[in-house]
Amino acid sequence: MTAETHPDKYASVPDEHGRFGQYGGKFVAETLMTALSELEALYRELANDADFQREFDYDLAHYVGRPSPLYEAQRLSDEIGGARIYLKREDLNHTGAHKVNNTIGQALLAKHMGKKRVIAETGAGQHGVASATVAARLGLECSVFMGEEDIQRQALNVYRMKLLGATVVPVTSGSRTLKDAMNEAMRDWVTNVDETFYIIGSVAGPHPYPMLVRDFQSVIGREARQQSLAMTGKLPDALVACVGGGSNAIGLFHPFLGDESVRIYGVEAGGHGVASGEHAAPLNAGTPGVLHGTRTYLMQDENGQIMHTHSVSAGLDYPGVGPEHAWLKDIGRADYVSANDDEALAAFHRLTRIEGIMPALETAHAMAYAEKLAATMTPEQHIIVNLSGRGDKDILTVAALDGIEL
Amino acid sequence: MSRLGTVFSELNKAKRKALIPYIVAGDPERGFTVSLMHRLVKAGADVIEVGVPFSDPMSEGPVIQQGHERALEHGVSLRNVLEMVTAFREEDRDTPVVLMGYANPVVRMGYAAFADACSTAGVDGLITVDLPPEEVADLNQELKRVGIDNIFLISPTTPDARIGTITSTASGFLYYVALKGVTGAGNLDADAVAAYLERIRATTDLPIAVGFGIKDAASAAAIAEYADGVVVGSALVDAIARSVAAGDGLEGAAGVAVKLVEAIRHGVDSRPSAA
């Protein structure tokens, strides 16, 4: 869909085996292999189908509210005194985050396959809400798997999903966070594969998910590229986005990959600091392995057991990362850095107070790094940050961290 | 011929079916596993399937998940599992041992090092749930080098075109997953299993074991009518866990496991067509 702006190197991944270099693939139980093949075949057909694209574009315009604005954060940029910071306002989408771009697309696939039920995993609850939303709109049954720990720290989103008619299934195994929610969603899918469509929320999981989620999210970067040219007459000098599984980041990055002058930064969750070991930054401190159907960088011990992660933001609290990011790191096209809990919290407050925009805690990680980066650049340069989600869902968490009882 | 080949061929000559119990290595304690393996052999097991604990066992139902978690509480690693097989082999040179687990611990060890370690320990076969034929070429090369069988799952959702791909990649035996679902779920439909096994046999002479959903002598006997072997996993892991939780101690739990396997052995051997 975006091949015209790319050299072949970036347009040709993943290959027919779903690989991005040595990453990606289909590491799943046999029971799911046929479902994945069917999904891939359907997607490859519909990706080139004008009617399907029209339907997708119509929903993005009239239901999601796209295009989302590109906004120059003037006061913040002035205060920092370096590069101008532009925010790609995915927080203004229906449901309040970039996640809905993908759930709209996957729900259309589910509809084409005649599935009556959708399932999803969720960490912060944004993807769960976006899935419950499209399920409500299409009249599909919806179950959302969510770790018990995340249910507690994202109570507002849990209730939103219930209001939308979804069943929220608490996951009590393992670390009771996003990775365990994904295990449980896979177990449900393997059991109910005939009637159920699994809406994966990130560019993780087995092929073809990392490809189709990227394609659905690439609307972010395509718009941002045009908006940058229209507003500033040039491409941005740098892109910044937070990376958990990495769907908002790949959505912004992908249409710019062929623009070699644009520097690209993915910001992982540094938790209590990468050196502390208590973080969720596999591209900074992990090693390649296989989890949730894909080969990618993982936080794992010397025996190949997946380690517990820590981040103040539930949506970044994941020990793996999308395979395309692993590849972009290895080939040096993107840099992956980190921001700690404290830095993200400070950035949350700063953007709220200076620009009147309250970012999600996930997004605040990208803001924290963008501020540092801008300070090293000049006012003639500009940075686009993916403002991937709004922070209403995090108010209780922020209040608790600030020692305030509501 | 590999130990698996020998065992299945002898059983076939005797018109008997393989009984394959599955246990999680190091569940509930490290010291329990090797002695339990010996006792299961005495109770009638033909092959022992040893689960390698993994932090994210995506295809397991709650019973076996908890077994993995209990083993991981004691830090049981793939290396430890191989040590257990080594210890088992000191006394038992004949009973095949198959490791069943997930890709990442093997990836982390490295395929060549893993194959060598399996060979040294006396492992006979490997089932890796999340390594379908599409992803297995590199590992298969290493396993072939040391003569270890790679066993693949076939499921009710596998179309005929894939069955051929799988059977031509596999060795040792094939493992038919009798249910769409995780381990320990639901009830088996023996007729549906019989019909599906016909489709597999049209492509291969490899023996076929059936698992996922066999919980007692009756269900084992029904499946053994059509399969070359039956795998009993969740029922056994559950029996051990319940016995330990009831305060029976490890000795009591081993006794419960032996009784269950003896009962299933009896069920398999007294199936109608064996009478």
Interface residues (C-beta under 8 A of the other chain):
Chain A: H17 G25 K26 F27 V28 A29 E30 T31 L32 M33 T34 A35 S173 G174 K179 D180 N183 M186 R187 V190 T191 N192 V193 D194 T287 P288 G289 V290 L291 H292 G293 R295 L298 Q300 E302 N303 G304 Q305 I306
Chain B: F54 S55 D56 P57 M58 S59 E60 G61 P62 Q65 E69 L72 S77 L78 R79 Y102 A103 N104 P105 V106 V107 R108 M109 V129 D130 L131 P132 E134 E135 F152 L153 I154 S155 P156 T157 T158 P159 R162 I166 V177 K180 G181 V182 A185
